[in-house]
Amino acid sequence: MEFFDSHCHLDDTRFDEDRETLIHEIKKAGITKFVSAGYSLEASKKGLELSKKYEYIYTTCGISPNDIPQTEELLWKEIDEIRYLVESNLISKKIVAIGEIGLDYYWEKDLQRRKWQRQAFVKQIEIANEFDLPIVIHTREAVMDTLEILKENTVDKKGIFHCCPLNRELVKEALKLGFYISFAGPITFKNSKNANEIIEMVPNDKILIETDSPYLAPEPVRGTRNNPRNVKFVAQKIADVKGISLEKVAKITYENAKKIFNI
């Protein structure tokens, strides 16, 4: 049985002491492919280095809404560097999406910086279209603006709502637009009241699993440093809700990840 963790952050400093050892343990545990996702210029560069070192690791490049620089000038400079990073590494085929990008109004209250988030989101959609790549979306407390941008700016290769908020309207509209829904640890949390309903909403051909490591460790390891081995707990929750085997969920999500990332 093989698993594909579609979104983790192995470049995070919390993995500095044991990253190499952990990567080998992840592979031995049956997580045979995973995406170490970028969220800033620095993280995108680190993810790319990691993906080039290991045949089974892939990466994404982008500026997340929570990593918007302090000035507008620096924002556009970093987005230009993201574009160059993608363009100069196309031949490696290790950059599989632009992301994570999107909107986050939970952490950002300043209206000007929210405007920069929206502008950066649109610009990075343009980069994704330029290089024929899907996008990986982060959205938090910004559902309507996120959907509005996606409806007004066509994403040629579609993409993924990563660690998708358990919001019925968001999932319904995201599926209409052709996007994939990726579930992470929160669907296993005991206080996640509508997780089962949302899981049932997503057809098998649009579902993905992830850990978002080192964050959001699932039950029964909640509160610990998360890592891609724990993606099995997310898969098991989906299997339980859909009434299918863990092996089937592993196969479905593995093939879906390969398809959206063109691997």
N, C-alpha and C positions, 0 to 999 in steps of 0.2 A: 504494500500500500504506500503510495507516494502522495505528499502534500505540497502545495504551492502557497507560501505566505506572500500575498500580493502587496504587502506594505509593512515594512519595518524600518528601523533607524539604527543600523549596526555601526554607523559612524559616531553615535552618541558617546560622549565622554564616559558614561557609566559602563561602557564596555572596554575601556582602555586597558584595564589590567588583564583581561582574559579573552579578548576578542578572537584571536587566532584559534585558541583551544575550543572556544564555544562554537565557532563556525564549523569546525570538524565534527563536533558533537551533534550539531543541528542536522548535518548531512546524514550521520549515522542513525539518527532518530527517524529518518524517513521524510524529512522536509528537504526534498531534493532540488527545489528551486525557490528562490525568494528575491524580492525587490527591496533593496536598501534605498529608500526614497529620499530625494533631496527636498529641502525646504528653504534653503538660503543659498547664496553663491558658494560659501565655504562648504556647506553640507553637500551641495551638488558635486563639487570637486572631489570631496572625500568619497562620496558614493561611487563616483566614476572610477576612482583608483581601486576601490574594493572590487568592483565588478570586473575590472581588467585582470585582477589577481586570481579570481576564482571563476571558473567556467560556468558555474551554476548560479552565480549572483548577477542580478541586473540592477539598473538604477533609473531614477527619474531626475530631471533637472528643473528647477523653478524657484521662484520667490514666493513663500507662503504669505498670507495676510498678516500673520503674526511676526513676520521678519522683514516688514517694510522698513527701509532705512530712515534715518532721521530727517533727511532732506529730499525734496523732489528731484533735484539734480543727481543725487547719489542713487536714487531709485532707478532712474532711466539708464544710468551708467551700468548698474548691476544687471538690469534686464538685457542690455546690449551684450554684456559678458556672458550671460546665460545663453543667448542666441549664438554667440561665437563658440561657446563650449559644445553646444549641440552640433553646429555645422561642422566643426573640426573633428568630431568623433563619430560621424555618421557611419563610416566604414566599419567601425567595431561592432555596430548593432547591439551595443550594451545599454545605450540610453533608449528606454522603451516607451517613455511618455514625458510630457511636460507636466511638472507638478512637484510638490503639491501646491496648487494655486487655489484662489477662491476668496471668500469673505469670512471675517470673524468679527462680529459686533459685540461678542461677549467680553472680549478683552479690550477692544478699542472703542472708546467713547467719543474721541475727538472727531468732529464731522469732516474736517479737512483731510485727516488721515484715512477716514473711511472712504472719502472720494479717491484718494490715492490707491486704496485697495481695489476699488472698482476699475480704475484705469489700468492698474497692473494686471488684473484678471483678464481684461479684454486684450491687452497687448500680448499677453502670453498665449491666449487662444490663437492669435494671429501667428505666433511663432510655431505653435503646434500644427496649424494648417500648412504653413510654409514647408515644414519638414515631414508632413504626412504622418504625424504622431497623434495618439489619443492624449487626453488630459486626465489628471488625477485631481479631484476637487475636495477641498476642505471647506466646509460651511458650518458655521455655528451662530445661531440666533440671527441669521441673515437669509432665511429661506426665500422670501419673496424677491429680494434683490438678486440673489443667485439665479433663480429661475428666470427672472426677467432678462438678465444678461445672456443666459444660454439661449433664450428664445430670440433675442435680437442679434446674436452673433453665432452663426452656424459653426459647429465644431465638426469638421469633415469626418474624422475618425472616432467621434464620440469619446467615451472615456468612462471613468469610474467615480462614483461618490464614495470616497474612502471613509472608513469608520462612520458609515452613514447614520446621521441622526435618526432616531426612531420616530419620525414624523410622517404621518399617513399621506398628507398632501405632497410633501417633498418626494416621497418614494413613488407615488402615483404619477406625478408629472415627470420625474426623472425617467421612469420606464417608458412613458409616452415619447420622450425625446430620444430614446434608444440607448440610454446609459446603463451601465452595470452598477449593481449595489453590492458594496463590500461590507461584511459584518466583522466586528472585532469583539473584544472581551465584554463590552457592556451588555450584549445580548444574554450573557450568562449570569449577570448580576441579579440577586434576589429581589432588588427594588426596581427592576426594569419591567414595568407593568405591561407595556404593549409590545414587548419583543416578539412574542409568539405570533401575534396578528401581523406584524410587519414582515416577519420571515415568511409567513404563508402568502403574503402579497407578491413576493418576488418569484418569478418563474425560474425553473432550474437553469435555463440557458442564460440568465442574467445575474447569477449569484456568485460572489467571490468571498474568500475568507482571508483574514489578516490578523496580525497581532498588534501593529502600531508600537512594537517594542522600542524602547523599554517601558512604555506607558501601558496603562489599562490592562494589567494582568487579569485574566479571566478567573472565575471560580473553577477549581478550588484553591488556586494559588493567588488570589486577589491580595494586593498589598505588597507583593514581592516585585523585584525587577523582572519585567516581562522579557521573553525571548521567543524566537520563532518556533521552538519546540511546542509551545503552548497553543499553537494554532489548532492542534487536535481537539482541544476543549471547545473551541468555537465551532468546529466541524461537527462535534458530537451533539451540541445543542441544536444545530440545524437538522441533523439526522433525527433527533428525538421529536422535534416539532413536525417535520414533514413525514415522519413514519417510514423512513428509509434507512438503509444501513450506513454505517460510518464509511465503509469502503465506497459506496456509491457517491456520497457527498465528496469524498476525496477526489474521486475520478471526475465528477462534474466540475468542481471548482478548479481542478488542475487544467482541464481542457479549456475552460472559460478563460482562465488567466493567459494561457498560451495564445488563445485567439485574439483577445483584446490587445495584448502586448506584441503580437506578431512574432512569436518565438517558435 
